[in-house]
Amino acid sequence: LTYNLTYKRRGFLRRRSRGLFPATCLQSILALSVLAITGIIACVVALNQKTILDFPVLVMLAVMLHNGAGFAIGFWGARVTGARMSTARTIAIEVGMQNSGLAVALAGTFFTPAAALAGALFSLWQNLMGMALARVWARDGGQERG
């Protein structure tokens, strides 16, 4: 039982690559993934900057509030039901980072391209907020509180 719990706590990549990559290499891979996501977001914003700047502020605010509510409800819903801190954080990320790609595809198919912009904006915002939240939580080392 102890081995099983310890094994589950390690990251997937770290478990699979034990002995293949030094710890510094794993840190480089993590940094590279953050840079890749940031680059993709930057391209999306650059290509759509005029449309984004013309987008109604109320819709942008609704997207931000919806995403923030997803993170908060996921986290606190898990904590209220007795989930450990690490589990609550995982659920918060899963709930907060929903499939906005599907929203863009459906809106673009069944409505006008402008209808798909809210989903595209949500995609941008969820990635930015998800990365920020993960960075904040990584700072405290995932320690259990309460």
Secondary structure in CASP SS format (residue, H / E / C, confidence):
PFRMAT SS
TARGET T0000
AUTHOR 0000-0000-0000
METHOD secondary structure of the structure
MODEL  1
L C 1.00
T H 1.00
Y H 1.00
N H 1.00
L H 1.00
T H 1.00
Y H 1.00
K H 1.00
R H 1.00
R C 1.00
G C 1.00
F H 1.00
L H 1.00
R H 1.00
R H 1.00
R H 1.00
S C 1.00
R C 1.00
G C 1.00
L C 1.00
F C 1.00
P C 1.00
A H 1.00
T H 1.00
C H 1.00
L H 1.00
Q H 1.00
S H 1.00
I H 1.00
L H 1.00
A H 1.00
L H 1.00
S H 1.00
V H 1.00
L H 1.00
A H 1.00
I H 1.00
T H 1.00
G H 1.00
I H 1.00
I H 1.00
A H 1.00
C H 1.00
V H 1.00
V H 1.00
A H 1.00
L H 1.00
N C 1.00
Q H 1.00
K H 1.00
T H 1.00
I H 1.00
L H 1.00
D H 1.00
F C 1.00
P C 1.00
V H 1.00
L H 1.00
V H 1.00
M H 1.00
L H 1.00
A H 1.00
V H 1.00
M H 1.00
L H 1.00
H H 1.00
N H 1.00
G H 1.00
A H 1.00
G H 1.00
F H 1.00
A H 1.00
I H 1.00
G H 1.00
F H 1.00
W H 1.00
G H 1.00
A H 1.00
R H 1.00
V H 1.00
T C 1.00
G C 1.00
A C 1.00
R C 1.00
M H 1.00
S H 1.00
T H 1.00
A H 1.00
R H 1.00
T H 1.00
I H 1.00
A H 1.00
I H 1.00
E H 1.00
V H 1.00
G H 1.00
M C 1.00
Q C 1.00
N C 1.00
S H 1.00
G H 1.00
L H 1.00
A H 1.00
V H 1.00
A H 1.00
L H 1.00
A H 1.00
G H 1.00
T H 1.00
F H 1.00
F C 1.00
T C 1.00
P H 1.00
A H 1.00
A H 1.00
A H 1.00
L H 1.00
A H 1.00
G H 1.00
A H 1.00
L H 1.00
F H 1.00
S H 1.00
L H 1.00
W H 1.00
Q H 1.00
N H 1.00
L H 1.00
M H 1.00
G H 1.00
M H 1.00
A H 1.00
L H 1.00
A H 1.00
R H 1.00
V H 1.00
W H 1.00
A H 1.00
R H 1.00
D C 1.00
G C 1.00
G C 1.00
Q C 1.00
E C 1.00
R C 1.00
G C 1.00
END
